[in-house]
């Protein structure tokens, strides 16, 4: 299966079922009391994080995520069936972003769920509107439309350690040596075309998840090479392990090149804990290795540790792994402390759903507002009693008074949402 880590989909929740307009039919009674049932709620579209998924490839051809509509109400006050929620399995680490850039879901735990499109409410049947002053309501409500949104799904791998370096630095070899991951390994650049994950057991009580980020070259942050497509996968890592081929002509410049790309992509990456590995030291004299380490230590970030290792033979890896363990534990503890500190009481504004606005546009009076638009969307405008109920609601909310204040006259058009009617 191809590795796909960014797709665009349309999430469409189910519409609510219409309420039923019905009266009892009994023997010797031509027209009994109202008995129309309510419509069922539309199904939600729900993203579910699953550790069994590792790519977004399933959405290359499934561009619409459509939940089931609610069923209409029936006679004898029968309630329509609610639509079934659409549960969409996505990899852990998936972020869903709306068209305006708002993050609507950030799934970082297995089985974590987020509703990204809510189903519409079912409309009330005429039996719902019976009261002491309204004995035989001859109207019902329509079902509410489900929410619809265009979402960008983006996979950002969640790993403790991100392996970075120029092509052929030995990242795949290291991952193969330390874990059960089996990435492709060859003696040419860009062998790895997709990020790879591997669980590394450091000791009996500690396991660390490594992610091999392929394809970084100079200019990657600006879109060159393969690395730009995969830089997002390093955003969540706690520690960066930077591998450098000891046979590079200038190891210091090599280090600074990749370091610059990380900073250009996201400034915060340059402040992550970093461990630098001088790889492929097999066969090199101790003096040469010492000289290369000195060059690297002269340019590495403050606090970064530098190790000479061989990913192929395993030389120097044990000390490096314990340094990784210490850095990961410290970083995760700081993240937890920061999250706890940010959990402060939130003061919320008054319920904006009650607010409305009236504006005259030419000869049409436009009424807007979340609550009144929902009422209008559930109104059967072809039924005079239903339209009368909408006017009563507008009167109680003060909208009618505002229309009069702005000079509305009989016969003028009033627009609410997608509906228009005469005043």
Secondary structure as UniProt FT lines:
FT   STRAND          6..12
FT   TURN            27..28
FT   STRAND          45..50
FT   TURN            51..52
FT   HELIX           57..59
FT   TURN            60..61
FT   STRAND          64..66
FT   TURN            76..77
FT   STRAND          86..91
FT   TURN            92..93
FT   STRAND          94..98
FT   TURN            99..100
FT   STRAND          103..107
FT   TURN            110..111
FT   STRAND          113..117
FT   HELIX           126..129
FT   STRAND          148..155
FT   STRAND          161..164
FT   TURN            167..168
FT   HELIX           171..178
FT   TURN            189..190
FT   STRAND          196..203
FT   TURN            204..205
FT   STRAND          206..212
FT   TURN            218..219
FT   HELIX           220..222
FT   TURN            225..226
FT   HELIX           227..230
FT   HELIX           231..234
FT   TURN            235..236
FT   STRAND          239..245
FT   TURN            246..247
FT   HELIX           251..265
FT   HELIX           267..271
FT   STRAND          273..279
FT   TURN            282..283
FT   HELIX           286..297
FT   TURN            298..299
FT   TURN            302..303
FT   STRAND          305..308
FT   TURN            311..313
FT   TURN            315..316
FT   HELIX           317..342
FT   HELIX           352..354
FT   STRAND          357..361
FT   TURN            362..363
FT   STRAND          364..368
FT   HELIX           370..377
FT   TURN            381..382
FT   HELIX           384..397
FT   HELIX           399..405
FT   TURN            406..407
FT   TURN            410..411
FT   STRAND          413..416
FT   TURN            417..418
FT   STRAND          419..422
//
